[in-house]
């Protein structure tokens, strides 16, 4: 919420948009890095680079006060107990995301952290994670909160489930995308799948 509020303020100040118009423009392009969002919203505008830089500074400040969603830590603990590797993929700058993960105390609960670096998109991150793990579509799941995340997962050949926060479950369903209300809902599902594999005596590649 803090990030979207900061982005909306910048769009209103720079382009004279109403809050409602700026919010819908941000939401429609969410999941991309902010520089890419600006190019989608105002293609070729000479102010885009400066606005992206201002947003980066604001993001760094905001992340110092951000906290995990209440159920996130317990879910990560549960997934680690199931021997399921978790990777963080973000369109926010890598250094900012890495510092946040360290402050939140989850660095030891995840296999890797990927944030935005020059000339690399979230799609690139997902492709690299998939290549590094050697997993197939049905063995790796990307959990995200935007329709762009679903497109990125599809582009990387990765299964996807949405979290209905920024977009509703109906909007995800309309795009043919499954969703949950909270990430914690995935915990019991993954635990059940893990138990079923154990009962069947199936050995195979680790599930990420």
N, C-alpha and C positions, 0 to 999 in steps of 0.2 A: 503493500500500500504506500509506503513512504517513497519508493522509487517512482511509482506512477504519479503520485502527487507532484514530485519534483519535475518530472517530464512535462506534465500538463502545465505547470507554471511557466516553464521555459517556452513552450509552444504559444501560450497566451501572450507572453511578453514580446516575443520575437515576431509573431505573425498576426497578432491581434485577433486570435481565435477566441471564441467563447469557451468557457470551461467544458461545456458539453461536447462541442465539436472536437476540442483538443483531446478529451478523454477517449472518444470513440476512435480518433485517429491513432492514438497510442495503443489502445486495446487491439485494434485491427492488425497492428504490426508487432504486437508483443511476442517475445521469444527471440527476436533478432537483437543484435547489438544496437545501441541507440543511434550510432552513425548510419547504419543501414535503415533503421526506422525513419530517420529524417529524410533520407533519399527517396524512400517510398512515399512519405507524406508530402514533401516539397522538393521534387526532383530538381537537381542542379542549382538549388538556391545557394548563393555565395556565403550565407551565414551558417550553413550546416556544420562546417568544421568547427567553428567557434562555439556553437551550441553543444556539439558533442563533447568538446573539451570542458565546457562548464558543467555539463551533466556528469562527466567523469569525476570532477572535483567534488560535486555534491554527493555522488554515490559513495566516495571514499569516506566522507564525513558521516553519512547516514548509516553505513555499515558498522560504524563503531558502536551504535546503539541498537542495532538489530539483534533479535534473538530467534532461536529456532522456534518453529511451530511446536506447541506443547507435546504432541505425540511423536515428534520426529526422533528424538534421542532414543526413546524406548524401542522404536521400530528398528533403528540401526543396530541396537544391542541384540535384538531378537534375530535379525538377519545374520549378524556375525556368528551367533550361536548355532545357526543352521548351516554355517560354512558357505554362505552366499556372499560373494564379493560385491561390493557396492562402489560405484564410481560417481563422482560429482561432475556434472557438465553444466556450464553456465555461459551466458553471453555477456556477463560482467567481467571486467579485467581480471586476469589470472591472479595477480598479486593481491587484489582486494578480496577475492574469493578465498584464496589460501589463508590469508590473515583471519578472515571470518571463521573458517573451519577450525583454525587453531584456537581462537578465543572461545568458540562454542564447545571445544573439547571433543570433537568428532574425528580428528585427523587419524587416530588409531583405529577408528571404526570403519574407515573407508580404504579401499585399495588404491585410489588415485583421485586427484582433484584437477579438473581442467577448466580454465577460464579463458576469456578472450585474449589472444595475442595477435600481433600484426599478421595480416594475410592468412588468418585461419578463422573459420566460422564454426558454429556449433555442429554443423554437418560434418566438418572435418574432424572435430573431436570424436563424434560418434563412430565415424569410420575407423579412426585410429584405435579406439577402445575395442571395437569389434575385431579388427585385425590382430591386435595384441592378445586377445583372449582366444581367438580361433573358434569362436562360437557361431552357431547358426541362428537364424531369425527366432526360432522357437525356444532358444536357450538363453536369450538375453532380452531384457525388458527395460525400455526407457519410460520413466514416469515424469510427466511434465504438465504444465498448467495452461498451455496455449495451443491453438490449432497449428501454429508454425512449428511447435515442437513435434506434433504428429507428422507434419510434412518432412521434417528433418529425419525423424526415425524411419519413415518410409524410404527416404532417399538413401539412408545408410543400410537398408535391409534389416531393420531391427523392429521387433514387436513394440507396441506402444499402448499405454493406458493414461488417460487424462485425469487430472485432479480438478474437480469442479469448484474452482474459486473465481478466477478471472472470467472463465466461460462456464456456462451452465451445462448440466448433464445432457439437456435437450440439444444444445448447440453441438456438443461433441457427437451425440448420436446422429444428428443431422448430417455430420461429416463422415459418418460410418466409423466413429471412434468410440471404443468402450471407455468408461470413466468410473471413478469412485468419488465419494464425497470427501474422504480423508485418506492420506497415504496409509494410515494405520489399518485400514480395511484390508490392505494387501497382506499384512502379517499372517493372519489365520489361513488365508488362501495358499500362501507360499509354504506355510508349515504343513498344511494338509497334503500339498503336492509332494513335499519332501518325505512325509511319512509314507505316502503311497509308493513312492519309488523304493523306499527301504523295504516295505512289505513285499514288493515284487522282486526284491533282490536285484534291482537294476543297478549296474555300475556304468558309469559313463562320464562324459565331460562334466565338470562342475557347472552348476547353474549360476549365472550371474544375476 
